[in-house]
Amino acid sequence: MAQLDLHDTFLNDEDHLHITKQTGTLSKRKTDKEEKISPEHLVKEDMADKIATILMHNYDGKLYGEDDTSQPTSCTAPIIPIEATRKKKKRKRSQISICLTNCRYESIRKVASAFGMREVSEEEAWNFYWTDMSVSVERAKEMKRFQRINHFPGMLEICRKDLLARNLNRMQKIYPKEYNFFPKTWCLPADFGEALNYSKSRKNKTFIIKPECGSQGRGIYLTKSLKDIKPTDKLICQVYLSKPYLVDGYKFDIRVYTLITSCDPLRIFVYNEGLVRFATSRYADPNVNNTTNVFMHLTNYALNKHSRTYVYDSEAGSKRKISTLNKILLSQGVDLDRLWHSIDQVIVKTIISAWPILKHSYHACFPSHDMVHACFEILGFDILLDHKLHPFILEVNHSPSFHTDTQLDREVKEGLLTDTLTMLNIWQCDKKRVLEEDRKRIRDRLLQTNKFAEYAPTEEKEPEKSPWQTQIQWEETHLGNFRRVYPVGEQYASLFQQPSGSLYTGTASSRARGDCARLQREEFQQTKAKAEALKKPSQPKTKEDDQKPKEKKEKEKEGEGGSMSISVTTDKGKVKVKEQKKKEDKPKVASKPSLMQQTVSPTEEKEKEPKPSYVTCSYEPDAIVEREERERLNLLAQRDFLIRSYGINLVHNLVL
């Protein structure tokens, strides 16, 4: 009877209609309680097996209907018979795919394979996309709801040296006490005039010149004077921090790795371990003799690894861990908690300076990401300590190097990548479920079956835990070697209340400075061209030169009239006299045979004669070109020769 009652509860199951036929025979046999036939036991056993399979099917649907991941669900499991539990099959976790087409680091491939990720191409439906380049808007808009990428659109606002300087200078004007951790910086050529005036008033200062978007120390040099800089070059000019904190007499900077898991809400984590990069020459105050020594003033690993004095030692070498530096500072009596709290503040304030652009760009590019955060990013902050242990930010790297040349690099960077992927909770979003929901949404929109869904009362559905709350809870319980530096209370609340127009004002002012610099460049080029023109050999204009064209025109008219009248009224002797006068005015006109044979190659004439200067005023006469004037005189001489040789008969006929 128990089996029959259990069977009656599943009579309405539409997926198992083939069982209903057998239920009819069982109901008929139910009336004859006293009869016990052996076929009835066979039917009951068969029915028990089928009921178990139905229960198992329903249980799988309830257990995996909402989420296909390993995360715990709130669904209560139904009571399952013992026989059905034996036939239960474990559902495999879906494999996560990652695209590393534009990634050149083997350490990332190694860590991704350790997490069971499968490397795929760009054309496939990947879960993660790791690239060494910045994210374009086109790439961001093509992403699906379950996909994530390792860069935020708009992060170049603090990762390019010129944009970082513009944003921090803008925030310095609004919050001068809060943003005093950035050396005085100018963007050339827009701020060339300001930088030049500053250098004239402070001649003891040293300046460091950087390319606006360079890396690995390329193109960086020190200078005492800004007069050698071309006003047309696009550079970053920064006041050099001449009194850094030294360890064993060497200058160093700290590479602090920072993870941003979301920008709205903003969540920032700093990795406790990092790299300390030392210069390879003992430090001395910059002067004329040592400003060219990059091994003394620059701490970039890409430069110092070529030095003969580079030391490979994790405890006393040219590259060490942050934990090793902490031990040294602690032995010198430095308050580490206070120091790292100030470094955390520098990092958070720098990111807040670009937060309005990050938030706007993110929502513009990812309006439909409601399951997971579309972006995450690991930034490399380069921090320099001055002699008073005040942190100064040098630059921000949006793609810090993950090369593992030494064991120290492997320990730090592979640990960083492992803790990053763990915190991201890579199995949070189920790709199959999201694709099915997207297909259903498209089908409903086409068929208009969900037309009144937005008017449905919200009280009927129980509020479920949002994916954002799940992610935040996961991050707090899987920090690894990270520490959360934001959000932390109301410490930075005032910095978010920056005037809305300050960003655009800074942009407009920078454009105005750029236009002014462009006009200055044009004036500079014009003055340079004039100076070069004056250096060329050219005859200065005088009043006599201006009167020459008029005199020549009058002589030409007189010569033409004289040649006609000479043949008529004068004899040949007088003609010869006048011809000799003409020859004195025109020295290159020779005797009769030479007039016809005289030829001058035009290429030789162009090389010998200077080009005429450009006339800016139309009321002034053009300069006489000697070559053209010579050709004109030759033609006139030929004309006179022809007239003399044939003119007697012609004139005689005219007289008659």
MOUR-V959401 format. One record per residue. NEAR is the number of other C-alpha atoms within 12 Angstrom. D_CENTER is the distance of its C-alpha to the mean C-alpha in whole Angstrom. Layout:
NEAR/D_CENTER, NEAR/D_CENTER
//
This chain:
14/74, 10/71, 24/70, 26/71, 18/69, 20/66, 31/66, 21/67, 16/64, 26/62, 24/64, 15/61, 18/59, 11/58, 14/56, 21/59, 15/62, 15/64, 27/65, 23/67, 14/69, 23/70, 31/70, 18/73, 19/75, 28/75, 19/76, 14/79, 22/80, 20/79, 13/82, 13/84, 13/84, 8/87, 13/86, 13/84, 14/83, 10/81, 14/79, 23/77, 17/76, 14/74, 22/73, 27/72, 18/70, 20/68, 30/67, 26/66, 23/63, 28/62, 32/62, 28/60, 28/57, 31/57, 31/56, 29/54, 25/52, 24/52, 24/51, 27/48, 18/47, 19/47, 24/45, 27/42, 19/42, 23/39, 28/37, 27/37, 26/35, 21/37, 22/37, 14/40, 18/41, 14/44, 16/46, 13/49, 16/51, 17/54, 14/57, 22/57, 21/60, 15/61, 18/61, 24/58, 19/56, 14/57, 18/55, 20/52, 13/49, 15/46, 14/43, 10/40, 21/37, 22/34, 27/32, 33/28, 31/26, 36/22, 32/20, 32/19, 23/18, 23/15, 25/16, 21/18, 26/19, 22/23, 27/23, 37/21, 31/24, 25/27, 27/26, 33/25, 23/28, 18/30, 24/29, 19/31, 27/28, 25/28, 30/25, 24/25, 19/23, 22/20, 14/23, 19/25, 27/25, 30/23, 41/23, 42/20, 43/17, 38/15, 31/12, 26/11, 26/7, 29/5, 33/8, 21/9, 19/11, 13/14, 23/14, 31/14, 24/17, 23/19, 30/19, 33/23, 34/24, 36/25, 42/21, 44/19, 42/15, 40/14, 39/10, 47/11, 39/9, 34/8, 42/8, 36/5, 34/8, 39/10, 41/8, 31/7, 37/11, 35/11, 33/10, 38/12, 42/15, 40/15, 41/15, 42/18, 33/20, 32/20, 34/21, 28/24, 20/25, 25/26, 24/27, 15/28, 13/30, 25/27, 32/24, 25/26, 35/24, 39/21, 32/23, 31/23, 39/20, 41/20, 39/17, 36/19, 35/20, 33/20, 36/22, 34/24, 27/27, 21/27, 34/26, 29/29, 16/31, 25/30, 25/31, 17/34, 12/35, 16/34, 17/35, 19/35, 27/32, 33/29, 36/26, 36/23, 36/20, 36/17, 26/14, 32/11, 28/9, 21/11, 24/12, 23/16, 26/18, 18/17, 20/18, 31/20, 31/23, 34/26, 31/28, 31/31, 29/31, 34/28, 16/30, 14/29, 26/26, 20/25, 29/25, 25/22, 22/20, 27/16, 34/16, 41/17, 41/20, 40/21, 31/25, 33/26, 32/27, 29/30, 26/32, 32/30, 27/32, 30/33, 31/35, 20/37, 19/36, 29/33, 36/30, 41/27, 40/24, 40/23, 42/20, 41/21, 43/19, 43/18, 45/18, 43/17, 39/19, 35/19, 33/18, 26/21, 22/23, 31/21, 31/22, 38/21, 40/23, 38/23, 37/24, 32/27, 32/27, 39/24, 42/24, 40/26, 42/25, 47/28, 41/28, 35/31, 27/33, 26/35, 29/34, 23/35, 23/35, 29/33, 21/35, 15/35, 13/36, 22/34, 27/30, 18/30, 27/30, 32/27, 35/28, 35/30, 41/27, 44/24, 39/24, 36/21, 35/22, 24/21, 27/23, 30/26, 26/27, 16/28, 23/31, 14/34, 17/35, 26/32, 23/34, 24/33, 18/35, 25/33, 20/36, 22/36, 28/33, 39/30, 39/28, 36/30, 34/29, 30/29, 23/32, 26/34, 33/32, 27/34, 19/37, 22/37, 23/36, 16/39, 13/41, 14/41, 12/41, 18/38, 17/37, 21/35, 14/34, 15/34, 25/31, 28/29, 21/30, 26/28, 33/25, 35/25, 34/25, 38/22, 43/20, 38/21, 37/21, 45/17, 43/16, 39/18, 41/17, 37/14, 36/16, 31/17, 27/14, 31/13, 27/17, 19/17, 28/14, 34/15, 27/19, 19/18, 27/16, 33/19, 21/22, 22/24, 27/23, 18/26, 30/27, 36/24, 43/21, 42/18, 42/16, 40/16, 43/14, 42/15, 40/14, 33/15, 38/16, 35/18, 41/21, 39/24, 34/28, 26/30, 18/33, 15/34, 24/32, 27/29, 34/26, 37/23, 43/19, 44/18, 45/14, 37/12, 36/11, 37/9, 34/10, 33/14, 32/16, 34/19, 25/21, 20/25, 20/26, 19/29, 18/31, 29/29, 29/26, 27/27, 23/29, 35/26, 38/23, 30/25, 29/27, 37/23, 40/22, 31/26, 34/26, 37/23, 37/24, 28/27, 32/26, 40/24, 36/27, 39/26, 32/30, 37/30, 38/29, 32/31, 31/30, 26/33, 22/34, 27/31, 19/31, 17/35, 19/34, 19/32, 14/35, 17/37, 18/35, 15/35, 15/39, 16/40, 15/38, 12/39, 11/43, 13/43, 14/44, 16/42, 14/43, 11/44, 13/42, 9/40, 9/44, 11/45, 10/46, 11/43, 8/46, 7/47, 8/44, 9/44, 8/41, 13/39, 14/36, 15/33, 20/30, 27/28, 17/31, 24/32, 30/28, 28/29, 17/32, 22/31, 32/28, 23/31, 19/33, 22/31, 30/29, 25/30, 28/29, 32/27, 30/28, 32/27, 31/26, 32/25, 26/27, 18/30, 10/32, 10/32, 15/30, 26/27, 15/28, 15/29, 28/25, 24/24, 17/27, 23/25, 19/26, 14/24, 15/24, 24/22, 27/19, 18/20, 18/22, 25/20, 19/17, 16/21, 19/22, 27/19, 19/19, 17/23, 23/22, 24/20, 17/23, 22/26, 27/24, 23/24, 18/28, 22/28, 22/27, 16/29, 16/32, 17/31, 17/31, 14/34, 14/36, 14/35, 14/37, 15/40, 12/40, 13/40, 17/42, 14/45, 11/45, 15/46, 14/50, 15/51, 16/54, 14/54, 17/56, 10/59, 10/62, 11/64, 17/61, 17/61, 16/64, 19/64, 20/63, 16/66, 15/69, 21/67, 16/68, 14/71, 21/72, 23/71, 15/73, 17/76, 27/76, 24/76, 16/79, 26/81, 36/80, 28/82, 25/85, 27/85, 30/86, 25/89, 17/90, 17/90, 16/91, 18/89, 13/89, 18/88, 25/85, 21/84, 17/84, 24/82, 28/80, 17/80, 17/79, 28/76, 23/75, 13/75, 18/72, 23/70, 17/71, 21/69, 31/71, 23/74, 20/77, 21/78, 13/77, 15/74, 24/72, 20/72, 14/71, 20/68, 17/65, 17/61, 12/58, 15/55, 10/53, 12/55, 19/55, 16/51, 11/51, 15/53, 19/53, 19/50, 20/48, 22/49, 21/47, 13/45, 12/47, 9/46, 9/49, 9/51, 7/54, 11/54, 20/56, 18/54, 26/54, 25/57, 20/55, 19/58, 25/57, 19/58, 20/61, 23/62, 23/62, 21/64, 29/67, 28/67, 20/67, 26/70, 34/72, 24/72, 22/73, 33/76, 28/77, 20/78, 25/79, 28/82, 17/83, 16/83, 22/84, 24/87, 15/88, 17/86, 20/87, 15/91, 11/90, 13/88, 14/91, 8/94
//
